[in-house]
Amino acid sequence: MSGTNPIDDDTAMRLRHGGQAAHAKLAAHAQDDPELSETLAHWDLQDAALRALYNPVAEEPVPARHKDVLRDAEAFRRSIPRFARMAAAVALLALGGAAGWIGAQIGPSAGGELVQEAFRAYATYSIDVAHPVEVSAANGAGLTAWLSNRLGHPISPPDLGGRGFHLLGGRVLPGMNGAAVLMMYEDHLGRRITLYVARQPGQPESAFHFAEHDATQGFWWVDDDLGCAIAGNLPRDTLHSIAISAYDQITAT
């Protein structure tokens, strides 16, 4: 036994993605901590599943039409005088700095108010031991009907058991356009994630967007007048796979 002290998930994740010395340190901790060893094995399974899902796409050859676009863009770039390219670079740096400042003012991502509310709800209720939800998942169909009625739109809590998270229940919160709903999930390690759903009438549909604030990360999207955001203190890849599962089930209803 090496006598190492227990470490939290954040530290374990940093060591996991560090160099050889960090990997050795993590292995020493795992040797003395069965729970950490189980967590690492779970992460390995998640990584393997993600590789199996996305590697075939990543290894596909670039379509010829895309190569033509890249070739034309490079030819255009080379046709611009060097001093003009330098001026454009300076302008882009200035614009990027302004955009970063604006982003810092409005919140953790371009999702603005939706993401802020989702992250605020996660921070408030994910740490609640006694009353993390208003209505327990044990109510089954009653929970689904209650959430849908309060939201004013059919919504069924996604089944995230395949991602290692079971539903604890839900609650109703004040939202931007009436009531919003929050569904909370937990895994066998006690880690919690939330799915925040609010009405977004008139908003264009959007693809997944990543957002982060302090230790909280998440993905959000808009579809069928609903704004949805998954939030949690988990690795980005893990949350992304959870968000995909949630999206597929919500849009299928």
C-alpha positions as CSV (number, residue, x, y, z in Angstrom):
1,M,0.0,0.0,0.0
2,S,1.4,3.4,-1.0
3,G,-0.6,5.3,1.6
4,T,-1.9,7.9,-0.8
5,N,-4.7,10.3,0.2
6,P,-8.1,10.0,-1.7
7,I,-8.6,12.5,-4.6
8,D,-11.8,14.0,-6.1
9,D,-13.0,13.5,-9.6
10,D,-11.7,16.8,-10.9
11,T,-8.2,16.0,-9.7
12,A,-8.5,12.5,-11.2
13,M,-9.5,13.9,-14.5
14,R,-6.6,16.3,-14.6
15,L,-4.2,13.5,-13.9
16,R,-5.9,11.3,-16.4
17,H,-5.2,13.8,-19.2
18,G,-1.7,14.7,-18.0
19,G,1.7,13.3,-18.9
20,Q,3.4,10.1,-17.9
21,A,4.2,11.3,-14.3
22,A,0.5,12.3,-13.8
23,H,-0.6,8.9,-15.1
24,A,1.7,7.2,-12.6
25,K,0.4,9.3,-9.8
26,L,-3.2,8.4,-10.7
27,A,-2.4,4.7,-10.9
28,A,-0.9,4.9,-7.4
29,H,-4.1,6.5,-6.1
30,A,-6.3,4.0,-7.8
31,Q,-4.3,1.1,-6.3
32,D,-5.4,2.2,-2.8
33,D,-8.9,3.5,-3.7
34,P,-11.4,0.9,-5.0
35,E,-14.0,3.6,-5.7
36,L,-11.5,5.6,-7.8
37,S,-10.4,2.4,-9.7
38,E,-14.1,1.7,-10.5
39,T,-14.5,5.3,-11.7
40,L,-11.5,5.1,-14.0
41,A,-12.8,1.8,-15.4
42,H,-16.2,3.5,-16.1
43,W,-14.4,6.4,-17.8
44,D,-12.5,3.9,-20.0
45,L,-15.8,2.3,-21.1
46,Q,-17.2,5.7,-21.9
47,D,-14.2,6.6,-24.0
48,A,-14.3,3.3,-25.8
49,A,-18.0,3.8,-26.6
50,L,-17.3,7.3,-27.9
51,R,-14.5,6.1,-30.1
52,A,-16.7,3.3,-31.5
53,L,-19.4,5.9,-32.2
54,Y,-17.4,8.7,-33.8
55,N,-14.1,7.2,-35.1
56,P,-15.8,5.8,-38.3
57,V,-17.0,9.3,-39.1
58,A,-13.6,10.9,-38.3
59,E,-11.8,8.4,-40.6
60,E,-14.1,9.0,-43.6
61,P,-12.3,10.6,-46.5
62,V,-12.9,14.3,-47.1
63,P,-15.5,14.7,-49.9
64,A,-14.1,16.1,-53.1
65,R,-16.4,19.1,-53.0
66,H,-15.0,20.1,-49.7
67,K,-11.4,19.8,-51.0
68,D,-12.4,22.1,-53.9
69,V,-13.7,24.7,-51.4
70,L,-10.5,24.5,-49.3
71,R,-8.3,24.7,-52.4
72,D,-10.2,27.8,-53.7
73,A,-10.0,29.4,-50.3
74,E,-6.3,28.9,-50.2
75,A,-5.8,30.3,-53.7
76,F,-7.9,33.4,-52.7
77,R,-5.8,33.8,-49.5
78,R,-2.6,33.8,-51.5
79,S,-3.9,36.4,-53.9
80,I,-4.4,38.9,-51.2
81,P,-1.3,41.2,-50.6
82,R,0.6,40.4,-47.4
83,F,0.0,43.9,-45.8
84,A,-3.8,43.4,-46.3
85,R,-3.7,40.0,-44.6
86,M,-1.9,41.6,-41.6
87,A,-4.5,44.4,-41.4
88,A,-7.3,41.8,-41.4
89,A,-5.6,39.8,-38.7
90,V,-5.3,42.9,-36.4
91,A,-9.0,43.6,-37.0
92,L,-10.0,40.0,-36.2
93,L,-8.0,40.2,-32.9
94,A,-9.8,43.4,-31.9
95,L,-13.1,41.9,-32.8
96,G,-12.3,38.7,-30.9
97,G,-11.4,40.7,-27.8
98,A,-14.7,42.6,-28.0
99,A,-16.7,39.4,-28.5
100,G,-14.9,37.8,-25.5
101,W,-15.8,40.9,-23.3
102,I,-19.4,40.8,-24.4
103,G,-19.6,37.0,-23.8
104,A,-18.3,37.6,-20.3
105,Q,-21.1,40.1,-19.6
106,I,-24.0,38.0,-20.9
107,G,-23.1,34.7,-19.3
108,P,-21.3,31.3,-20.0
109,S,-22.2,31.0,-23.6
110,A,-24.1,32.4,-26.6
111,G,-27.1,30.6,-25.1
112,G,-27.5,33.7,-22.9
113,E,-30.4,33.5,-20.6
114,L,-31.3,29.9,-21.2
115,V,-27.8,28.7,-20.2
116,Q,-27.6,31.1,-17.2
117,E,-30.9,29.8,-15.9
118,A,-29.9,26.1,-16.5
119,F,-26.6,26.5,-14.7
120,R,-28.2,28.5,-11.9
121,A,-30.8,25.7,-11.4
122,Y,-28.0,23.0,-11.4
123,A,-25.9,24.9,-8.8
124,T,-29.0,25.4,-6.6
125,Y,-30.5,22.0,-6.6
126,S,-27.8,19.5,-7.4
127,I,-26.3,19.9,-4.0
128,D,-29.6,19.6,-2.1
129,V,-29.6,16.4,-0.1
130,A,-33.1,16.5,1.5
131,H,-35.2,17.9,-1.4
132,P,-33.4,17.8,-4.7
133,V,-36.7,17.4,-6.6
134,E,-40.4,18.3,-6.0
135,V,-41.9,15.1,-7.5
136,S,-40.0,11.8,-7.3
137,A,-39.4,9.6,-10.3
138,A,-41.4,7.0,-8.4
139,N,-44.5,8.8,-9.5
140,G,-43.9,7.6,-13.1
141,A,-46.6,8.8,-15.5
142,G,-47.8,11.3,-12.9
143,L,-44.4,13.1,-13.1
144,T,-44.5,13.2,-16.9
145,A,-48.1,14.6,-16.9
146,W,-47.3,17.2,-14.3
147,L,-44.1,18.4,-16.0
148,S,-45.9,18.5,-19.4
149,N,-48.9,20.4,-18.0
150,R,-46.8,23.0,-16.2
151,L,-44.5,23.5,-19.2
152,G,-47.4,23.7,-21.6
153,H,-45.7,21.3,-24.0
154,P,-45.4,17.5,-24.0
155,I,-42.2,16.4,-22.3
156,S,-41.1,13.0,-21.0
157,P,-38.0,12.6,-18.9
158,P,-35.4,10.9,-21.1
159,D,-34.1,7.5,-20.0
160,L,-30.4,8.0,-19.4
161,G,-29.8,4.6,-17.8
162,G,-27.7,3.6,-20.8
163,R,-25.3,6.5,-19.8
164,G,-25.2,5.4,-16.2
165,F,-27.7,7.9,-14.8
166,H,-31.1,7.2,-13.2
167,L,-33.9,9.8,-12.8
168,L,-34.4,11.2,-9.3
169,G,-37.4,13.3,-10.3
170,G,-38.3,16.8,-11.4
171,R,-39.4,20.3,-10.3
172,V,-41.0,23.4,-11.8
173,L,-39.2,26.7,-12.0
174,P,-40.0,30.2,-13.2
175,G,-38.7,30.5,-16.8
176,M,-38.2,33.1,-19.4
177,N,-41.6,32.5,-21.1
178,G,-43.7,30.9,-18.3
179,A,-42.9,27.8,-16.3
180,A,-39.7,25.8,-16.9
181,V,-39.0,22.3,-15.8
182,L,-35.9,20.7,-14.3
183,M,-35.2,17.0,-14.3
184,M,-32.4,15.6,-12.1
185,Y,-30.4,12.5,-12.6
186,E,-27.8,10.7,-10.5
187,D,-25.2,7.9,-11.1
188,H,-23.9,5.2,-8.8
189,L,-21.1,7.5,-7.6
190,G,-23.6,10.1,-6.5
191,R,-22.8,12.5,-9.3
192,R,-25.8,14.5,-10.5
193,I,-26.8,16.2,-13.8
194,T,-29.8,18.2,-14.7
195,L,-31.9,18.7,-17.8
196,Y,-33.5,22.2,-17.9
197,V,-36.3,22.7,-20.4
198,A,-38.0,26.1,-21.1
199,R,-40.4,27.4,-23.8
200,Q,-38.6,29.3,-26.6
201,P,-41.4,30.4,-28.9
202,G,-40.3,31.9,-32.2
203,Q,-36.7,31.0,-31.6
204,P,-34.9,29.2,-34.6
205,E,-33.9,25.6,-34.1
206,S,-30.2,25.2,-33.2
207,A,-27.6,22.5,-33.1
208,F,-25.7,21.6,-30.0
209,H,-23.7,24.3,-28.3
210,F,-21.2,23.9,-25.5
211,A,-21.2,26.1,-22.5
212,E,-19.1,26.2,-19.3
213,H,-19.0,28.3,-16.1
214,D,-16.5,27.6,-13.3
215,A,-16.6,23.8,-12.8
216,T,-20.0,23.3,-14.5
217,Q,-20.2,22.3,-18.2
218,G,-23.2,21.7,-20.4
219,F,-24.7,21.5,-23.8
220,W,-27.8,23.3,-25.0
221,W,-30.1,23.4,-28.1
222,V,-33.4,24.7,-29.3
223,D,-36.0,22.5,-31.1
224,D,-39.7,22.7,-31.6
225,D,-40.0,25.9,-29.5
226,L,-38.2,24.2,-26.6
227,G,-34.8,25.3,-25.2
228,C,-33.0,22.4,-23.5
229,A,-29.8,22.4,-21.5
230,I,-27.9,19.5,-19.9
231,A,-25.6,20.7,-17.0
232,G,-23.2,18.9,-14.7
233,N,-19.7,18.7,-13.3
234,L,-18.6,16.0,-15.7
235,P,-16.1,15.6,-18.5
236,R,-17.2,17.3,-21.8
237,D,-17.3,14.1,-23.8
238,T,-19.5,12.4,-21.2
239,L,-21.9,15.3,-21.1
240,H,-22.0,15.3,-24.9
241,S,-23.0,11.7,-25.2
242,I,-25.7,12.3,-22.5
243,A,-27.0,15.3,-24.4
244,I,-27.2,13.3,-27.6
245,S,-29.3,10.6,-25.9
246,A,-31.6,13.2,-24.3
247,Y,-32.0,15.1,-27.6
248,D,-32.9,11.9,-29.5
249,Q,-35.6,11.0,-27.0
250,I,-37.1,14.4,-26.6
251,T,-37.3,15.1,-30.3
252,A,-38.8,11.6,-30.9
253,T,-41.9,12.5,-28.8
